[in-house]
């Protein structure tokens, strides 16, 4: 695909940009985005079916342009190689053992506890303490921590807005699978954007997604600064840092709103545990 707009642009759909093509040597190079006039290869998905041909068969119906729907500016152009037929070949396989059976065996309601807040707000500390409490009660849990996941599943992602969106998408899909196994899943991620948290919620069954806003003023987070990140971000050494050079969109209607200043992590974890008890009693 040829990009001729301004700035960096990623290819639509999943997966994103597969590789860049060096226009001088035609060598394939690793890349996550394209600058103006650079060429790359990606898969594209559309909201509705469209008619097209491979460019080698028909140049008229095998090429396209991409137009910014806000400015009407042409931001890219491309050639079509071939259609992807995965949607026709992949079907949902019915399983004999379902979520109800798995959660009944564990005597618990599956849930996804989504801890969101600024870096240094105390998300991981509270989630870890809650995990310890639930484990001591014989509950079946798993904790997905933002830093830990980036060592494996999401090690290929950076911290651009696009990568953060993909980071949350992957984790939400993993959390969904774990909830399907009947687990209580604790997810500790900054997850700064409302749309991505909404996407995660919509993946789960009604009442299964529990958004927990760990509310700590940024001044307190910067004072704690357990990793020294705020100091580096304020000095301009870290780009796209939430709360400094990248926005954090506070939850509008979280199931739980936890204010950490003046409270111990154990007490806050117990408050979440009480919420789960009430949820279990009202099932």
N, C-alpha and C positions, 0 to 999 in steps of 0.2 A: 504494500500500500504506500502511495506517495502522500506525504503530509506537506501542505503548502500554506498552512496557517501560521499564526504567531505562537511562540512558546511551545511547551511540551504538551503532547496529546497522546493518550493511550487508545488502543483499539477497543472497540465495543465488544461486550460479550465475555464469555469465559471459555478457555483460558484467555488472558490478555495477550499482549505482544509475544509472539513465539521467538522471533529473532529479527535483527536488523540486517539489511543487505548493504554491504559497502559498495557504493555506486562506482567506485574506481576499480576495485578488484573483483567485485561480485562475491566476495567471501561472506559467509553468514557469521554475524557477530552477536554475542549476548547483549540484550538491551531490554529495558522495561518501558521505555518511552521513546518518542521520536521528536527531534527538533525540526524546524522548518526545512522543507525540501528533502528530508531524509526518507528512506524507503525501508519498509519492514513487511513481515508476514504475520497474519493473525487470523483467528476465526471470528466471524461476525454473526450475531443472532439478530433477528428482526421481530418486532412485536406481532406482525401479521405475515402470512405467506406472500412471497413475491415471485414473479416469473423472471427467469434469467437463463443465460447460457454460459458455458465456459468461454473465456475470452479467445481461446484458440479456435473455437467453433464459430463464434459470432462476435465481432468487435463492438457492434452496436448495442447488444444486450448483455455483453460480458464485462462492461465497465460501469463505474458509478462515481459520483462525487458525494462528499459529505458537507452538509450545510448547517451552520450554527442556527438553530431555530429562533434564537433571540435576536441576533444581529443580521441574519440572512447572509453572512459572509461564507464563502467557500473555504473550508478549513482542511480539506483533504480530498484525495481521489484514489481510486484503486481499480485493480483488475481481478476478476473472479477466476479462480483455478478450477474448483469443483464444489459440489454441494456436500454437506455432511448429512448422513442418514442415521445418525445415532438415535434420534428421537423415535424413529420407526422400528428400530431393532432392539431397543431396551424397554423391558416391561417390568412392572412391579411384581415381585414374586411373593405369593401368599405364603405365610408361615404358620405352622400349627401352634407354636408357643408364642403368645402375644404379651403385650405390656401388662395387661391385667393379671395374667398368670404369674409373671415374673415379680410384680410388685406384691401380689398376695403372698407369695412364698416368703418375701422379705418382711411382710407385715408393715408396710409403709407406703405412703403415697409418693410416687416419683415427682420430683420438682427440679427446676433450674433456678438456683438462687444467683442472680446476676448482680454482683457488687460493682458499682461504677463510681468513679470519683477521680480527683486529680492525683498525679503522682505524689506519693508521700502522705496521702490522706488517711491511710491506715487500712485500706481494703484487704490486702493480703494478710495483715496481722489479725484482723477480725475474722476473716474467712478461715484462716488456719486454726484459730482458737475454737471457732464453731465446729470445724471438722473434727477436732480432738474431742469435743463434748459429745457430738453425735456418735462418734466411733465408740466412745466409752459406754454409750447406751445400747450398743449393738446395732446401730443403724448402718446401712450400706451406702457409702458416700464415695465421691471422688472430687478432688479439687483441681480445677484447671486454672493455673496461674499464668498471667501474661508473660512474665519473664521466662518461666520454664518452657512454655509452649514455643517461644522463639528460639529455643535451643534445638528443636527438632522439627515438628510439623510446619512451623512458619519461619524457619531459619532463612528462607529465601526472600523474605519480605523486609522492606525498609520501613521508614516512618513518614513517607509522603501520604497525602490524603488518600490516594488510590490504594496504596499498600495497607493502610489502616482499615479501609473498608473491607478488603480481602481478608485481612487478619481476623476481623470479627465474623465474616461470613463463614470461614472455615471452622472457627471455634463454636459458632452457633450450631453448625451441622454436627460436630462431634458431640456437643451437649445434648442435642436431640437424640442421637443414637444411644447415649448413656441413659437418658431418661426412659427411652424405650426398653432398656434393660432393667428398669425398675429402680434405678439409683436416684439418690438425692445428689444433684450436681452443683457444686459451688464454683462459680466462674468469677475470677477476680481480674478484671481488665479495666483500664481507663475508659475504653469505649466512648470517646468524646462526642460522637454524633448521634442525635436522636433517631435519625432515619435508620441507622444500622442497629440500634437497640430495638427499634420497632420491628425491623426485619427479623431479628432473633426471636422476639415475642411471637410473631406470626407463624414461625416454624413450629411452635409448641402447641399442645392442646390447651383449651380454655382453662385458665386458672393454674396452669403448670409453671408459667414464667413469673418469677417474683423479682421485680426490680428493686434493688436496695441502693439508695443514694447515700454514699458515705461522704457526708458534707463536712469538709474541713476548709476554712479560709485559706486562700493561697498564701497569705503571709505566714500562717502557721506551717503550711507544707514546706515553704521555703526555709523557715527556721529549722524545721526538722531535717530536711534535705539529706535523707539517709545515704543517698548515692552520690551526692555532690552535683546533681544534675541541674538544679536551679541556678547555682552559681555559674556553671558553664553556659547555660542557656541565656542568662542575663548578660554574659560577656560575649554573646554571639558565637560561641563555639559549638552549639548544638542547634540545628535548624529544625523547624516544625515541632517545637516542644510545647505540649499542651499547657495552656494557661499563660504562656509567655509569647510565643510566636505562632501558635496555632490555637484555635478556639476550643473551649469546652462548653458544650450545650447541656445545661443542667436538666435533669429529668423534670417533666411537668407533673406527672401523677404517679410517682413510684409507690409500690406497695408498702415500702418501709423507707422512712427518711431518718437517717442516723446522723446526729451531730456529735462529733468526737471530742471537741474541746471540753475538758473538765470531766471526761469519762474514761474509765479503764476499758481496754479491749475485751476483757472477760465479761464485764457487765453488758457491753454492747452485743457480744456474741450470745449471751443468755437471752437478751431481748429478742433476737432473731429466732432462737430455739423455742421461746414461748409462742412466737407467731406460728411456727410450724406445728406446735402442739395444738393450738386452737384450730388450725387448718385440718389436722388429722381428726379432731373431735367433730368437726362439722361436715365430714365427708358424707 
